Amino acid sequence: MFLEIITPDAKVFEGEVDAVKVPSISGEFEVLNNHAAIVSALGTGTVRVADKSGKHFFNIDSGVIEVLKNKVVILAESVSQQ
């Protein structure tokens, strides 16, 4: 699936991934290939991304996630990479 992590200032990440784990406002959840369509508010926490090159971690300060047809878009207030 394809993932974009975007802030008001820049596109932080873009690429094909195997899994994305996010901190929603009601707890963590993971998105895999062929996930059902969803829009959810995100809380402050760590986004964990797994792709062919390994794992990547991004700290976010709230935002929104949209999943539709194997495309995941995370709009975050701010992002710092670990």
ChimeraX commands (.cxc) that place a marker at each C-alpha (Angstrom):
marker #1 position 0.00,0.00,0.00 radius 0.5
marker #1 position 1.07,3.59,-0.49 radius 0.5
marker #1 position 1.65,5.94,2.47 radius 0.5
marker #1 position 2.01,9.72,2.66 radius 0.5
marker #1 position 2.75,11.59,5.89 radius 0.5
marker #1 position 2.13,15.31,5.44 radius 0.5
marker #1 position 2.40,18.36,7.69 radius 0.5
marker #1 position 1.34,21.93,6.89 radius 0.5
marker #1 position 4.99,22.63,5.99 radius 0.5
marker #1 position 6.19,19.56,4.09 radius 0.5
marker #1 position 5.70,16.00,2.91 radius 0.5
marker #1 position 7.60,13.98,5.51 radius 0.5
marker #1 position 7.29,10.48,4.04 radius 0.5
marker #1 position 6.07,8.97,0.78 radius 0.5
marker #1 position 6.35,5.39,-0.40 radius 0.5
marker #1 position 5.18,1.80,-0.52 radius 0.5
marker #1 position 4.80,0.18,2.92 radius 0.5
marker #1 position 3.70,-3.15,4.39 radius 0.5
marker #1 position 2.10,-1.87,7.62 radius 0.5
marker #1 position 1.34,1.36,9.50 radius 0.5
marker #1 position 0.52,1.55,13.22 radius 0.5
marker #1 position -0.98,4.85,14.42 radius 0.5
marker #1 position -2.05,6.42,17.73 radius 0.5
marker #1 position -5.74,7.21,17.30 radius 0.5
marker #1 position -7.58,9.19,19.96 radius 0.5
marker #1 position -9.22,5.95,21.17 radius 0.5
marker #1 position -6.13,3.70,21.06 radius 0.5
marker #1 position -3.60,2.34,18.60 radius 0.5
marker #1 position -4.58,0.51,15.45 radius 0.5
marker #1 position -2.69,-1.01,12.54 radius 0.5
marker #1 position -3.39,-0.66,8.83 radius 0.5
marker #1 position -2.43,-3.49,6.47 radius 0.5
marker #1 position -3.05,-4.10,2.76 radius 0.5
marker #1 position -6.73,-4.12,1.78 radius 0.5
marker #1 position -7.82,-2.40,5.00 radius 0.5
marker #1 position -11.39,-1.13,5.04 radius 0.5
marker #1 position -11.88,2.55,4.22 radius 0.5
marker #1 position -11.59,4.71,7.33 radius 0.5
marker #1 position -11.08,8.27,8.49 radius 0.5
marker #1 position -9.95,8.71,12.09 radius 0.5
marker #1 position -8.59,11.42,14.37 radius 0.5
marker #1 position -5.06,10.81,15.64 radius 0.5
marker #1 position -3.66,11.70,19.02 radius 0.5
marker #1 position -0.11,12.54,20.03 radius 0.5
marker #1 position 2.20,9.53,19.75 radius 0.5
marker #1 position 4.37,7.43,17.48 radius 0.5
marker #1 position 3.52,6.30,13.95 radius 0.5
marker #1 position 5.31,3.03,13.18 radius 0.5
marker #1 position 5.92,2.22,9.52 radius 0.5
marker #1 position 7.22,-1.11,8.19 radius 0.5
marker #1 position 8.54,-1.36,4.64 radius 0.5
marker #1 position 11.05,-3.48,2.73 radius 0.5
marker #1 position 13.99,-1.49,4.12 radius 0.5
marker #1 position 12.94,-1.89,7.75 radius 0.5
marker #1 position 10.99,0.09,10.32 radius 0.5
marker #1 position 10.59,3.85,10.59 radius 0.5
marker #1 position 9.23,5.82,13.54 radius 0.5
marker #1 position 7.62,9.28,13.44 radius 0.5
marker #1 position 6.42,11.26,16.47 radius 0.5
marker #1 position 3.27,13.23,15.68 radius 0.5
marker #1 position 1.27,15.89,17.49 radius 0.5
marker #1 position -2.31,14.98,16.56 radius 0.5
marker #1 position -3.78,14.77,13.09 radius 0.5
marker #1 position -6.04,12.73,10.84 radius 0.5
marker #1 position -5.60,9.45,8.95 radius 0.5
marker #1 position -7.49,8.46,5.81 radius 0.5
marker #1 position -7.34,4.95,4.36 radius 0.5
marker #1 position -8.91,4.30,0.95 radius 0.5
marker #1 position -8.09,1.65,-1.67 radius 0.5
marker #1 position -4.62,0.82,-0.32 radius 0.5
marker #1 position -3.63,4.48,-0.01 radius 0.5
marker #1 position -2.98,5.87,3.47 radius 0.5
marker #1 position -2.69,9.60,4.07 radius 0.5
marker #1 position -1.67,10.96,7.46 radius 0.5
marker #1 position -2.14,14.70,7.94 radius 0.5
marker #1 position -0.28,15.72,11.11 radius 0.5
marker #1 position 0.13,19.02,12.93 radius 0.5
marker #1 position 3.86,18.35,13.32 radius 0.5
marker #1 position 6.20,15.39,12.84 radius 0.5
marker #1 position 9.65,14.51,14.11 radius 0.5
marker #1 position 11.47,11.39,12.98 radius 0.5
marker #1 position 13.16,9.15,15.52 radius 0.5
marker link #1:1,2 radius 0.2
marker link #1:2,3 radius 0.2
marker link #1:3,4 radius 0.2
marker link #1:4,5 radius 0.2
marker link #1:5,6 radius 0.2
marker link #1:6,7 radius 0.2
marker link #1:7,8 radius 0.2
marker link #1:8,9 radius 0.2
marker link #1:9,10 radius 0.2
marker link #1:10,11 radius 0.2
marker link #1:11,12 radius 0.2
marker link #1:12,13 radius 0.2
marker link #1:13,14 radius 0.2
marker link #1:14,15 radius 0.2
marker link #1:15,16 radius 0.2
marker link #1:16,17 radius 0.2
marker link #1:17,18 radius 0.2
marker link #1:18,19 radius 0.2
marker link #1:19,20 radius 0.2
marker link #1:20,21 radius 0.2
marker link #1:21,22 radius 0.2
marker link #1:22,23 radius 0.2
marker link #1:23,24 radius 0.2
marker link #1:24,25 radius 0.2
marker link #1:25,26 radius 0.2
marker link #1:26,27 radius 0.2
marker link #1:27,28 radius 0.2
marker link #1:28,29 radius 0.2
marker link #1:29,30 radius 0.2
marker link #1:30,31 radius 0.2
marker link #1:31,32 radius 0.2
marker link #1:32,33 radius 0.2
marker link #1:33,34 radius 0.2
marker link #1:34,35 radius 0.2
marker link #1:35,36 radius 0.2
marker link #1:36,37 radius 0.2
marker link #1:37,38 radius 0.2
marker link #1:38,39 radius 0.2
marker link #1:39,40 radius 0.2
marker link #1:40,41 radius 0.2
marker link #1:41,42 radius 0.2
marker link #1:42,43 radius 0.2
marker link #1:43,44 radius 0.2
marker link #1:44,45 radius 0.2
marker link #1:45,46 radius 0.2
marker link #1:46,47 radius 0.2
marker link #1:47,48 radius 0.2
marker link #1:48,49 radius 0.2
marker link #1:49,50 radius 0.2
marker link #1:50,51 radius 0.2
marker link #1:51,52 radius 0.2
marker link #1:52,53 radius 0.2
marker link #1:53,54 radius 0.2
marker link #1:54,55 radius 0.2
marker link #1:55,56 radius 0.2
marker link #1:56,57 radius 0.2
marker link #1:57,58 radius 0.2
marker link #1:58,59 radius 0.2
marker link #1:59,60 radius 0.2
marker link #1:60,61 radius 0.2
marker link #1:61,62 radius 0.2
marker link #1:62,63 radius 0.2
marker link #1:63,64 radius 0.2
marker link #1:64,65 radius 0.2
marker link #1:65,66 radius 0.2
marker link #1:66,67 radius 0.2
marker link #1:67,68 radius 0.2
marker link #1:68,69 radius 0.2
marker link #1:69,70 radius 0.2
marker link #1:70,71 radius 0.2
marker link #1:71,72 radius 0.2
marker link #1:72,73 radius 0.2
marker link #1:73,74 radius 0.2
marker link #1:74,75 radius 0.2
marker link #1:75,76 radius 0.2
marker link #1:76,77 radius 0.2
marker link #1:77,78 radius 0.2
marker link #1:78,79 radius 0.2
marker link #1:79,80 radius 0.2
marker link #1:80,81 radius 0.2
marker link #1:81,82 radius 0.2
view
